[in-house]
Amino acid sequence: MLTAHLGLGPQSAQNALSQLTDAGVLEERTGLRRNRVWQHAGIIAVLDHFAQSLIRG
């Protein structure tokens, strides 16, 4: 996604993800070497809150 949407090269994208992970901004969730997924816990919490507000009406 970083390479496709931001135009980063593969190594630049990996470096950016590593820096964000090391800084505690992102967390890698899969534990795999390929096809990994990163998340930001704060964004997940905001989305969960929003989804709950939709359910409650």
C-alpha positions as MATLAB code, in Angstrom:
seq = 'MLTAHLGLGPQSAQNALSQLTDAGVLEERTGLRRNRVWQHAGIIAVLDHFAQSLIRG';
ca = [
       0.000    0.000    0.000;
       2.816    2.421    0.797;
       4.479    1.773   -2.520;
       1.247    1.962   -4.506;
      -0.369    4.966   -2.829;
       2.623    7.026   -1.707;
       5.095    6.103   -4.418;
       7.702    4.799   -1.988;
      10.155    2.163   -3.123;
      10.021   -1.182   -1.321;
      13.071   -0.468    0.843;
      11.875    3.044    1.712;
       8.489    1.660    2.719;
      10.136   -0.982    4.895;
      12.394    1.620    6.516;
       9.407    3.847    7.276;
       7.455    0.963    8.809;
      10.476   -0.070   10.879;
      10.940    3.465   12.199;
       7.254    3.793   13.083;
       7.296    0.389   14.785;
      10.461    1.202   16.744;
       8.899    4.501   17.858;
       5.804    2.676   19.117;
       3.464    4.339   16.610;
       2.632    1.105   14.770;
       2.495   -2.525   15.834;
       3.122   -5.411   13.432;
       0.282   -7.885   13.964;
       1.045  -10.978   11.878;
       4.518  -12.102   12.958;
       5.188  -13.104    9.348;
       8.101  -12.175    7.101;
       5.846  -11.385    4.121;
       2.333   -9.990    3.742;
       2.558   -8.316    7.140;
      -0.046   -6.029    8.650;
       0.641   -3.052   10.906;
      -1.878   -1.212   13.029;
      -2.125    1.831   15.232;
      -4.065    0.968   18.387;
      -5.503    4.477   18.714;
      -7.072    4.377   15.279;
      -8.546    0.947   15.964;
     -10.077    2.296   19.203;
     -11.596    5.290   17.375;
     -13.072    3.018   14.701;
     -14.470    0.667   17.360;
     -16.063    3.615   19.170;
     -17.577    4.882   15.917;
     -18.956    1.433   15.086;
     -20.539    1.180   18.540;
     -22.192    4.579   18.075;
     -23.724    3.336   14.813;
     -25.090    0.228   16.517;
     -26.629    2.266   19.346;
     -28.197    4.572   16.802;
];
